[in-house]
C-alpha cells in the first residue's frame, strides 16, 4: 500500500512540476519591469488599480468597465475614462534614453478618440501631460494612426507620421514602443513595423504622473489590457515572449504546496 501511495505521489508531483513549468514558460519578461497593470478584476479595488510588480498603483477617473480581456480581464474606456498613476522614482524617465512601453489594445470604433482636437488623441499609456512620451491613436495620420512619440530636446519625435496602421475594430493587438538610445521602434503582435532615428539625446520630462486611457489632449475608446513599462529596451525575442505570454507566473510555490498537501491527505 505504501509503495502504491509513493508511486501515486511521485506521478502527481511530476504532473505538478510539468504544470508549473508550463506556467513559468508562458510568463512575461520580468527583467527591467518597473510597472505592470494587469487590469484584472482581482487587481482593481474600488477606485484603486494595482501595479503588481512595482507598487505604482493608479486611481480610476470616470467609470471604465471591467470586461473579458486578452489575458484575464481588461478595462473598457469610453474616451472620458482613465487611470492616473502619481509619479514615482521608478517611473521617472526624465533624462533617460532607453525604455519600453506596451499594452494589449482593442479599438472600439473606426475613430477611437474623444480629443481636444478633431481625431486627436486617444492616449493608451502615456506620460503626456508633462511632455514625456505616449502610445496613442492619432487619427490625423492616415495609415499611421497608432503612434509612439517621445518629447526630447529636439521636440516631439514621432509626432505626425511615426505610427502603425489603425487596428481593426474589435481585434486584439499587442502594441509596443521601444526606445533603445539610438532609435524608436514600434512592434505590433511581436513584429517590428516601424523604426526611426532618435535625435534625443534623452526624454525631456516625464512629469508628475503616468496615464492609462486618457491624458490632457484626449481619451481612447476601446479596451486596454496588460499594460507594462520597462526601464530598458526589450529585444524582439522578448517582445515575442510577451506576445505569447499569459501574464506573470505568480504563486507557484503555493500551487506546489497545495499539490503536496493533497498528496499527504490521500496517505
Residue pairs with C-beta under 8 A, 6 or more apart in sequence:
5 266
5 267
8 263
8 266
9 263
9 266
9 267
12 259
12 262
12 263
13 259
13 260
13 263
16 255
16 256
16 259
17 256
19 255
20 249
20 252
20 255
20 256
23 246
23 249
23 252
24 249
24 252
26 244
26 245
26 246
26 249
27 245
27 246
27 247
27 248
27 249
28 36
28 226
28 228
28 241
28 242
28 245
28 247
28 248
29 230
29 234
29 238
29 241
29 242
30 53
30 248
31 232
32 100
32 230
32 231
32 232
32 234
33 53
33 54
33 228
33 229
33 230
34 53
34 54
34 56
34 90
34 91
34 229
34 230
34 231
35 51
35 53
35 54
35 56
35 85
35 90
35 91
35 210
35 227
35 228
35 229
36 51
36 52
36 53
36 54
36 226
36 227
36 228
36 229
36 248
37 43
37 49
37 50
37 51
37 52
37 58
37 83
37 212
37 226
37 227
37 228
38 52
38 71
38 72
38 73
38 225
38 226
38 247
38 248
39 49
39 66
39 69
39 73
39 74
39 75
39 224
39 225
39 226
39 227
40 69
40 72
40 73
41 66
41 72
41 73
43 49
43 50
43 52
44 50
44 60
44 66
44 75
47 59
47 60
48 57
48 58
48 59
48 60
49 57
49 58
49 59
49 60
49 83
49 212
50 57
51 57
51 58
51 85
52 248
52 250
53 248
54 88
54 90
54 91
55 88
56 85
56 88
56 90
56 91
56 210
57 85
58 83
58 84
58 85
58 210
58 212
59 83
59 84
59 85
59 86
60 81
60 82
60 83
61 81
61 82
61 83
61 84
61 214
62 78
62 80
62 81
62 82
62 214
63 81
64 75
64 76
64 77
64 78
64 81
64 82
64 83
64 213
65 75
65 76
66 73
66 74
66 75
66 76
67 73
67 74
67 75
67 76
67 223
68 74
69 75
69 104
69 223
69 225
69 226
70 104
70 106
70 172
70 225
70 226
71 104
71 225
71 226
71 245
71 246
71 247
72 225
72 247
73 225
74 104
74 106
74 223
74 224
74 225
75 81
75 83
75 212
75 213
75 223
75 224
75 225
76 108
76 222
76 223
77 108
77 213
77 214
77 219
77 220
77 221
77 222
77 223
77 224
78 108
78 114
78 219
78 221
79 112
79 113
79 114
79 122
79 214
79 218
79 219
79 220
79 221
80 114
80 214
80 219
81 213
81 214
81 219
82 123
82 211
82 212
82 213
82 214
82 215
82 219
83 211
83 212
83 213
84 209
84 210
84 211
85 91
85 209
85 210
85 211
85 212
86 208
86 209
87 206
87 207
87 208
87 209
87 210
90 231
91 127
91 206
91 210
91 229
92 206
93 99
93 127
93 132
93 133
93 203
93 206
93 231
94 132
94 202
94 203
94 204
94 205
94 206
95 202
95 203
96 202
96 203
96 231
97 179
97 181
97 198
97 200
97 201
97 202
97 203
98 179
98 180
98 181
98 231
98 232
98 233
99 133
99 178
99 179
99 203
99 229
99 230
99 231
99 232
99 233
100 176
100 177
100 178
100 179
100 228
100 229
100 230
100 232
100 233
100 234
101 125
101 133
101 135
101 148
101 176
101 177
101 228
101 229
101 230
102 135
102 174
102 175
102 176
102 177
102 226
102 227
102 228
102 229
102 234
102 239
102 242
103 124
103 125
103 135
103 174
103 175
103 212
103 224
103 225
103 226
103 227
103 228
104 172
104 173
104 174
104 175
104 223
104 224
104 225
104 226
105 124
105 146
105 167
105 172
105 173
105 174
105 175
105 222
105 223
105 224
105 225
106 167
106 170
106 171
106 172
106 173
106 222
106 223
106 224
106 225
107 137
107 166
107 167
107 168
107 169
107 170
107 171
107 221
107 222
108 169
108 221
108 222
108 223
109 169
109 221
109 222
110 166
110 169
111 119
111 139
112 122
112 137
112 220
112 221
112 222
113 119
113 120
113 121
113 122
113 137
113 139
113 218
113 219
113 220
113 221
114 122
114 218
114 219
114 221
115 121
115 122
115 217
115 218
115 219
116 216
116 217
116 218
117 140
117 217
117 218
118 139
118 140
119 138
119 139
119 140
120 138
120 139
120 140
120 217
120 218
121 134
121 136
121 137
121 138
121 147
121 215
121 217
121 218
122 136
122 137
122 138
122 139
122 218
122 219
122 220
122 221
122 222
123 134
123 135
123 136
123 211
123 213
123 214
123 215
123 217
123 218
123 219
123 220
124 134
124 135
124 136
124 137
124 175
124 212
124 213
124 220
124 224
125 134
125 135
125 210
125 211
125 212
125 224
125 227
125 229
126 132
126 133
126 134
126 135
126 136
126 210
126 211
126 212
126 215
127 133
127 134
127 206
127 207
127 209
127 210
127 211
128 134
128 136
128 211
128 215
128 216
128 217
129 207
129 209
129 211
129 215
129 216
130 205
130 206
130 207
130 208
130 209
131 151
131 156
131 204
131 205
131 207
132 150
132 151
132 203
132 204
132 205
132 206
132 207
133 148
133 149
133 150
133 151
133 177
133 179
133 203
133 206
134 147
134 148
134 149
134 215
135 146
135 147
135 148
135 175
135 177
136 146
136 147
136 149
136 218
136 220
137 145
137 146
137 147
137 166
137 220
138 145
138 147
138 159
138 160
138 163
139 145
139 166
140 160
141 147
141 160
141 161
141 163
143 165
143 166
144 161
144 162
144 163
144 164
144 165
144 194
145 163
145 164
145 165
145 166
146 163
146 164
146 165
146 166
146 167
146 175
146 186
146 188
147 158
147 159
147 162
147 163
148 158
148 162
148 163
148 177
148 184
148 185
148 186
148 194
149 156
149 157
149 158
149 159
149 162
150 156
150 157
150 158
150 179
150 184
150 198
150 203
151 157
151 203
151 204
151 205
152 198
152 199
152 200
152 201
152 202
152 203
152 204
153 199
153 200
153 201
153 202
153 204
154 199
154 200
157 184
157 196
157 198
157 199
157 200
158 184
158 196
162 184
162 186
162 194
162 196
163 186
163 194
164 175
164 186
164 188
164 193
164 194
167 173
167 175
167 188
172 223
172 225
173 188
173 189
174 187
174 188
174 189
174 190
174 239
174 242
174 243
175 186
175 187
175 188
176 186
176 187
176 188
176 234
176 239
176 242
177 184
177 185
177 186
178 184
178 185
178 186
178 187
178 233
178 234
178 239
179 185
179 198
179 203
179 233
180 198
180 233
181 198
181 200
181 233
182 197
182 198
183 195
183 196
183 197
183 198
184 195
184 196
184 197
184 198
185 192
185 194
185 195
185 233
186 192
186 193
186 194
186 195
187 193
187 236
187 239
189 243
190 236
190 239
190 240
190 243
190 244
192 236
210 229
212 224
212 227
213 219
213 220
213 224
214 220
226 247
228 242
234 242
